[in-house]
Amino acid sequence: MKILITGASSGIGAQLAREYANEKNELILLARRAEKLYALRKELYEQCKSVEVIVVDVTDFEKLQAKLKTIDTLDMVILNAGVSLGHSQSDEEIPSVADFQRLYEVNLFSAHAALEVLLPLFKSQKSGKIVFISSMASLFSMPSSKIYSSSKRALNAYAEGIRYKYNRYGMKVITILPGFIKSELTDKNDFAMPFLLETEVGARKIYRAIEKNRRQYIFPLRFYLIIRLLNLLPSFLREKIVNSLR
């Protein structure tokens, strides 16, 4: 199986590469940090059929698409590239427009930039698997994560539309909504994160969901149930609870 993973230089992306590293798979690892990518390639090279590295910033859409156009066949893309501003608890911090734009470019626009190239390839093959790495933050927007949450909620809607449009061509579309998983993104947070999972544990759960072709997978379950409960409450009561948590 030939697999492309974006945001593969660290965190969930790198660990998913390790999960798929076996003699049957060809890996294409894409990220902007060359040193980390080549270190991962060196680690996995002997375990895989092949390991290719693509060094590119996913927000350089023209260069990203030029690189992806060199791929002649592909079985699966895992759209994992993502950034966060961190969950700051300060009421004085207002994210800049530049930060807002950068976050949306990485978390949402880069997925479309990649799929603008890859969807015609999957369509011609009449097969392909597209995995969107979203977030449980997309289900409930805290004041400290409003931009990140909104970008991931938009990603969910985009993934849903892709699923409806392209399932007739034999494509499988999977959306993963994890809670807190230890990574460079969560390292920015300055509070105790509920149900925080180690990177290896989180990636393994994602790997299993992908292998089972789950249309949507949200975890950890206990955290998801809490969010579901909060969303069922009247808005005035939900607001009181959120403000008390702050």
MIRO-21470 format. One line per 3 residues: their letters; for each residue x, y, z of N, C-alpha, C. Coordinates in steps of 0.2 Angstrom, whole numbers, m for minus. Layout:
<nodes>
a = X,Y,Z,X,Y,Z,X,Y,Z; ... .
</nodes>
This chain:
<nodes>
mki = 4,m6,0,0,0,0,4,6,0; 3,11,m4,6,17,m5,3,23,m1; 6,26,4,3,30,9,7,37,10 .
lit = 3,42,9,6,49,10,3,51,17; 8,54,21,6,57,27,9,64,27; 4,69,28,7,76,29,8,77,37 .
gas = 12,82,38,14,84,45,17,78,48; 22,75,44,24,68,47,31,69,51; 33,75,52,40,76,55,40,75,63 .
sgi = 34,75,66,33,74,73,26,72,75; 26,71,82,19,70,84,15,64,81; 9,65,80,4,60,78,7,58,71 .
gaq = 9,62,66,11,61,60,16,56,60; 22,57,64,27,53,64,26,46,67; 21,46,72,20,40,75,15,35,70 .
lar = 11,39,66,7,35,62,12,32,56; 17,35,54,22,33,50,25,26,53; 26,26,59,29,20,62,24,15,62 .
eya = 18,16,63,13,11,63,12,8,57; 13,12,51,12,9,45,19,6,42; 24,7,45,31,4,43,31,m3,43 .
nek = 30,m6,37,31,m13,36,33,m15,29; 35,m21,28,38,m23,21,33,m22,15; 26,m21,17,21,m21,12,20,m14,10 .
nel = 22,m9,14,20,m2,13,25,2,10; 23,7,6,27,12,3,25,19,6; 30,22,10,28,28,14,30,34,10 .
ill = 26,39,10,28,46,8,27,51,13; 32,53,16,32,58,22,33,65,20; 28,69,22,28,76,20,28,81,26 .
arr = 32,85,26,32,91,31,38,96,29; 38,101,33,43,107,31,49,106,34; 50,102,39,57,102,43,61,96,40 .
aek = 65,97,36,69,92,33,73,88,38; 76,90,42,80,87,47,76,81,51; 71,83,53,66,78,56,64,73,52 .
lya = 62,75,46,59,70,41,65,65,39; 71,67,37,76,63,35,78,58,41; 78,61,47,79,56,53,74,51,54 .
lrk = 67,52,52,62,47,52,63,42,47; 65,45,41,66,41,35,72,36,37; 77,38,40,82,33,42,80,28,47 .
ely = 76,30,51,73,25,56,69,20,53; 65,22,48,60,17,45,62,14,39; 67,16,36,69,14,29,70,6,29 .
eqc = 73,3,33,74,m4,33,67,m8,34; 62,m5,37,56,m8,39,51,m8,33; 52,m4,28,47,m3,23,49,m5,16 .
ksv = 44,m6,12,46,m7,5,50,m1,2; 48,5,4,51,11,2,49,17,7; 53,22,7,51,28,11,54,34,7 .
evi = 49,38,5,51,44,1,49,50,6; 53,55,5,53,62,9,51,67,4; 46,71,6,44,77,3,45,83,8 .
vvd = 50,88,6,51,93,11,47,99,8; 42,101,11,38,107,9,33,110,14; 33,116,14,28,119,19,21,119,16 .
vtd = 16,116,19,9,115,16,6,121,14; 8,127,17,5,133,15,8,136,9; 13,133,6,16,135,0,12,131,m5 .
fek = 6,133,m7,1,129,m11,4,127,m18; 7,132,m21,10,130,m28,15,125,m27; 20,125,m23,25,121,m22,22,114,m20 .
lqa = 18,114,m15,15,108,m13,11,104,m18; 7,107,m22,4,104,m28,9,102,m33; 14,105,m34,19,103,m39,22,97,m37 .
klk = 24,96,m30,27,90,m28,22,84,m28; 16,85,m27,11,80,m27,9,77,m34; 10,82,m38,9,80,m45,14,74,m48 .
tid = 19,74,m44,24,69,m46,22,62,m44; 17,61,m40,14,55,m37,10,51,m43; 12,46,m45,8,42,m50,2,38,m48 .
tld = 3,35,m42,m2,30,m39,m2,32,m31; m7,31,m28,m8,32,m21,m14,28,m18; m13,25,m13,m19,21,m10,m22,25,m4 .
mvi = m18,29,m1,m21,33,5,m17,39,7; m21,44,8,m18,50,11,m20,52,18; m16,53,22,m18,55,29,m16,62,30 .
lna = m21,66,30,m21,74,30,m20,76,38; m14,76,40,m12,77,47,m10,83,49; m7,87,44,m4,93,45,m8,98,49 .
gvs = m6,101,55,m10,105,59,m6,109,63; m9,115,65,m5,119,70,m11,122,75; m8,124,81,m13,127,86,m9,133,89 .
lgh = m13,138,91,m10,144,95,m9,142,102; m11,136,104,m11,135,111,m17,137,115; m19,134,120,m25,136,124,m23,141,130 .
sqs = m22,147,128,m20,152,133,m26,154,137; m24,155,144,m29,156,149,m30,164,150; m26,168,146,m26,175,147,m31,178,143 .
dee = m35,183,147,m40,186,143,m37,192,139; m31,194,140,m28,200,137,m26,198,130; m25,192,129,m22,190,122,m27,189,117 .
ips = m26,193,111,m31,193,106,m27,191,100; m28,185,97,m24,183,91,m24,188,85; m19,188,82,m18,193,76,m21,190,70 .
vad = m23,194,65,m26,192,59,m21,187,56; m14,188,56,m9,184,53,m9,177,56; m10,177,63,m10,170,66,m17,167,64 .
fqr = m22,170,63,m28,167,61,m28,164,54; m25,168,50,m24,166,43,m19,160,42; m14,160,46,m9,155,46,m12,148,48 .
lye = m16,149,54,m19,143,56,m24,140,51; m28,144,48,m33,141,43,m29,138,37; m24,142,35,m20,139,29,m18,132,30 .
vnl = m15,131,36,m12,124,38,m18,119,39; m23,121,44,m28,116,46,m33,115,41; m34,119,36,m40,118,32,m38,119,24 .
fsa = m35,125,23,m34,126,15,m29,121,13; m24,119,17,m19,114,14,m22,107,12; m27,106,16,m30,99,14,m34,100,7 .
haa = m37,105,6,m40,106,m1,m34,107,m6; m29,110,m5,m24,111,m10,m21,104,m12; m20,99,m7,m18,93,m8,m23,89,m12 .
lev = m29,89,m10,m34,85,m13,m36,88,m20; m35,94,m21,m36,96,m28,m32,92,m33; m26,90,m31,m22,86,m35,m23,79,m34 .
llp = m25,76,m28,m26,69,m27,m32,66,m29; m38,70,m28,m44,68,m30,m45,65,m37; m43,69,m42,m43,66,m49,m39,60,m49 .
lfk = m33,59,m46,m30,53,m46,m34,47,m43; m37,48,m37,m41,43,m34,m47,41,m38; m50,46,m41,m56,45,m46,m54,41,m52 .
sqk = m48,42,m55,m46,38,m61,m45,31,m59; m42,30,m52,m41,23,m50,m47,20,m48; m52,24,m46,m59,21,m43,m57,18,m37 .
sgk = m53,21,m33,m51,19,m26,m47,24,m23; m46,23,m16,m42,28,m12,m45,29,m6; m41,31,m1,m43,32,6,m41,39,8 .
ivf = m45,43,11,m43,50,13,m45,50,20; m40,52,24,m41,52,31,m39,59,34; m44,62,37,m44,69,39,m42,69,47 .
iss = m37,71,49,m36,72,56,m39,78,59; m44,78,62,m48,84,65,m46,84,72; m51,86,76,m50,86,84,m57,87,87 .
mas = m57,84,93,m63,84,97,m65,92,99; m60,96,98,m61,103,100,m66,106,95; m67,103,89,m71,105,84,m79,104,86 .
lfs = m80,100,92,m87,99,94,m89,104,99; m84,108,102,m85,112,108,m80,118,108; m82,124,107,m77,129,107,m76,133,113 .
mps = m70,132,116,m69,135,122,m66,142,120; m66,147,125,m64,154,123,m56,154,121; m53,149,124,m45,149,123,m43,146,117 .
ski = m48,143,113,m47,139,107,m51,140,101; m54,146,101,m60,148,97,m57,147,89; m51,149,88,m49,149,81,m47,142,79 .
yss = m44,139,83,m42,132,82,m49,127,81; m53,128,86,m60,124,85,m63,126,79; m64,132,77,m67,134,71,m64,131,65 .
skr = m58,131,65,m54,128,59,m55,121,58; m56,117,64,m57,110,64,m64,108,62; m69,113,65,m76,112,63,m77,113,56 .
aln = m74,117,53,m74,118,45,m71,112,42; m66,109,44,m63,104,41,m68,98,41; m71,97,47,m76,92,47,m82,92,42 .
aya = m84,98,41,m89,100,36,m86,98,29; m80,100,28,m77,99,21,m76,92,20; m74,88,25,m73,81,24,m80,77,23 .
egi = m85,80,26,m92,77,25,m94,78,18; m93,84,15,m95,85,8,m91,81,3; m84,80,5,m80,76,1,m82,68,1 .
ryk = m85,66,7,m87,59,7,m93,58,3; m98,63,3,m104,62,m1,m103,62,m8; m98,67,m10,m97,68,m17,m93,62,m21 .
ynr = m89,59,m17,m84,54,m20,m85,47,m18; m89,46,m14,m90,38,m12,m92,34,m18; m95,37,m23,m97,33,m29,m91,31,m33 .
ygm = m86,34,m32,m80,32,m35,m75,27,m31; m78,24,m26,m74,19,m23,m70,22,m17; m70,28,m16,m66,31,m11,m69,31,m4 .
kvi = m65,30,1,m67,30,8,m64,36,11; m68,39,15,m67,46,18,m68,45,26; m62,46,30,m62,45,37,m61,51,40 .
til = m64,53,45,m63,59,49,m61,57,57; m56,58,59,m53,57,66,m54,63,70; m57,62,76,m57,68,81,m55,66,88 .
pgf = m48,66,88,m45,64,95,m46,70,100; m45,68,106,m45,73,112,m37,75,112; m35,76,118,m28,78,119,m23,72,118 .
iks = m19,73,114,m13,68,113,m7,72,113; m2,69,117,4,73,118,8,74,112; 9,80,110,13,82,104,15,89,105 .
elt = 18,92,100,21,99,100,15,104,100; 9,102,98,3,106,98,1,106,106; 0,101,109,m2,101,116,3,103,121 .
dkn = 9,103,119,15,106,123,14,113,124; 10,117,120,9,124,120,4,126,126; 0,121,128,m6,122,133,m3,123,140 .
dfa = m6,128,143,m3,129,150,m8,127,155; m11,121,154,m16,119,159,m16,111,159; m19,108,164,m19,101,165,m25,99,160 .
mpf = m23,95,155,m27,92,150,m30,86,151; m37,86,151,m41,80,154,m40,74,149; m39,68,151,m38,62,147,m33,62,142 .
lle = m27,66,144,m21,66,139,m18,59,138; m17,58,131,m15,51,129,m8,52,127; m3,47,128,3,47,125,3,47,118 .
tev = 8,49,114,8,49,107,7,42,104; 10,37,107,10,30,104,3,28,105; 0,29,111,m7,26,112,m12,30,107 .
gar = m12,36,107,m16,40,102,m16,37,95; m9,37,93,m8,35,86,m11,28,84; m10,24,89,m12,17,88,m20,16,88 .
kiy = m23,20,92,m31,21,91,m33,23,84; m29,28,82,m31,31,75,m29,26,70; m24,22,70,m22,17,66,m27,12,65 .
rai = m30,9,71,m35,4,71,m41,7,68; m43,13,69,m49,16,66,m49,16,59; m43,18,56,m42,19,49,m42,12,46 .
ekn = m39,7,49,m39,0,47,m47,m3,46; m51,m1,51,m58,m3,51,m62,1,47; m59,6,43,m63,11,39,m69,14,43 .
rrq = m68,16,49,m73,20,52,m74,27,49; m80,28,47,m82,35,44,m80,41,49; m81,40,55,m79,45,60,m77,41,66 .
yif = m72,44,69,m69,41,76,m68,46,80; m71,46,86,m70,51,91,m68,48,98; m62,50,100,m60,47,107,m55,52,110 .
plr = m54,51,117,m57,46,121,m64,46,122; m68,40,124,m75,40,124,m77,44,130; m74,44,136,m77,47,142,m77,55,141 .
fyl = m71,57,137,m71,65,136,m76,67,131; m78,62,126,m83,64,121,m90,64,124; m91,60,129,m98,59,132,m99,66,136 .
iir = m93,68,139,m94,75,143,m96,80,138; m92,81,133,m94,86,128,m101,85,125; m103,79,124,m110,78,122,m115,81,127 .
lln = m113,79,133,m118,81,139,m118,89,139; m112,92,138,m112,100,138,m116,103,133; m116,100,127,m119,102,121,m127,101,122 .
llp = m129,97,126,m136,96,127,m139,100,132; m135,104,136,m137,108,141,m140,115,138; m145,118,141,m147,125,139,m141,130,138 .
sfl = m141,134,133,m135,138,132,m133,142,138; m138,145,142,m136,149,148,m132,145,153; m134,139,154,m131,134,159,m124,132,156 .
rek = m124,131,150,m117,129,147,m112,135,147; m115,141,147,m110,147,147,m108,148,154; m112,146,159,m110,147,166,m104,142,168 .
ivn = m105,136,165,m100,130,166,m94,132,163; m94,135,157,m88,136,153,m84,142,157; m88,147,159,m85,153,163,m82,150,170 .
slr = m85,146,173,m82,143,179,m76,139,178; m75,136,172,m69,132,171,m63,137,170; m65,143,167,m60,148,166,m57,150,172 .
</nodes>
